[in-house]
Amino acid sequence: MISRRLRLPRNRIEYLFRKGKKIANDYFTIRYSPAKEGKPDHFCVIISSATEKSAVKRNRLRRQIYEILRLDQKKDDRKNGAKYEMTIIGKKRLPGLEYGQISDKIKDLLNKLSR
């Protein structure tokens, strides 16, 4: 699980849905906004019951995505070094992917974000 200091507060999630920018692929949508100066990235992962009916499987997907983000945060190889507040939303096609594929799809979106 990602540390509490890197989790996005509920009021910022609502802000991102109203005013944040959006990038997407076939498996994820990312709503984001630049973070305030000197703040680290903040994340939130949303997997709805429409994506996966089983709570156990939804939570497993969520934990996998948080782990991918944690490892990416540790590596921090983004080109421009910008920090973001972001909400990652899983789409219906997500449950068919393996961990490595999920990692590749998220990293592709994060690389798009850093351009």
C-alpha positions in Angstrom: 0.0 0.0 0.0 1.1 3.5 -0.7 2.0 5.6 2.3 -0.6 7.9 3.8 1.3 11.1 3.0 1.1 10.2 -0.7 -2.6 9.6 -0.8 -4.9 12.2 -2.3 -7.5 13.7 0.1 -11.1 13.5 -0.8 -11.6 17.2 -1.5 -8.7 17.1 -4.0 -10.3 14.1 -5.8 -13.5 16.1 -6.3 -11.4 19.1 -7.5 -9.7 16.8 -10.1 -13.0 15.6 -11.4 -14.2 19.1 -11.8 -11.1 21.0 -13.0 -8.3 18.5 -13.6 -6.9 17.6 -17.0 -7.4 14.1 -18.4 -5.4 11.6 -20.4 -6.5 8.0 -21.1 -5.9 4.8 -22.9 -8.0 1.6 -23.3 -7.4 0.5 -19.7 -7.1 3.7 -17.6 -8.1 7.3 -17.3 -5.9 9.7 -15.4 -7.3 12.9 -14.0 -4.4 15.2 -12.9 -3.3 18.6 -11.9 0.2 19.9 -11.1 1.1 19.7 -7.4 2.0 22.7 -5.4 5.7 23.7 -5.3 7.8 21.4 -3.1 5.0 18.8 -2.7 5.4 15.1 -3.7 3.1 13.3 -6.1 -0.3 12.4 -4.6 -2.4 9.5 -5.9 -5.8 7.9 -5.7 -6.9 4.7 -7.5 -10.5 4.1 -8.3 -11.7 0.7 -9.5 -15.5 0.7 -9.6 -17.8 -2.3 -9.2 -18.8 -1.8 -12.9 -15.1 -2.7 -13.7 -15.0 -5.8 -11.5 -17.9 -7.2 -9.5 -15.8 -9.1 -6.9 -14.6 -6.8 -4.1 -11.6 -9.2 -3.6 -10.5 -8.8 -7.2 -11.1 -5.0 -7.2 -9.0 -4.6 -4.1 -6.2 -6.8 -5.6 -6.2 -4.6 -8.7 -6.1 -1.5 -6.5 -3.2 -2.8 -4.5 -1.3 -3.8 -7.6 -1.7 -0.3 -9.1 -0.6 1.3 -5.8 2.5 -0.9 -5.8 3.3 0.1 -9.4 3.0 3.8 -8.4 5.1 3.3 -5.3 7.9 1.7 -7.3 7.6 4.5 -10.0 7.7 7.1 -7.2 10.9 5.5 -5.9 12.6 5.4 -9.3 11.2 8.9 -10.3 12.7 8.9 -13.8 10.3 11.4 -15.3 11.9 13.8 -17.7 10.7 17.1 -16.5 10.6 16.2 -12.8 7.1 17.7 -12.4 4.9 16.5 -9.5 1.2 15.8 -9.9 -1.9 15.1 -8.0 -3.7 12.3 -9.9 -6.6 10.0 -9.8 -6.2 6.8 -11.8 -9.5 5.2 -12.8 -9.6 1.6 -14.1 -11.8 0.9 -17.1 -13.8 -2.3 -17.9 -11.1 -4.0 -19.9 -8.6 -3.8 -17.0 -9.4 -7.2 -15.2 -8.1 -9.2 -18.1 -4.5 -7.9 -17.7 -1.6 -9.4 -15.8 0.6 -7.4 -13.4 3.3 -6.7 -16.0 0.8 -5.5 -18.5 -0.9 -3.2 -16.0 2.5 -1.8 -15.1 3.3 -1.1 -18.8 0.0 0.6 -19.4 0.3 2.9 -16.4 3.9 3.7 -17.2 2.9 4.6 -20.8 0.3 7.1 -19.4 2.8 8.5 -16.9 5.3 9.1 -19.7 2.7 10.8 -21.7 2.0 13.0 -18.7 5.6 14.0 -18.3 6.0 15.2 -21.9 
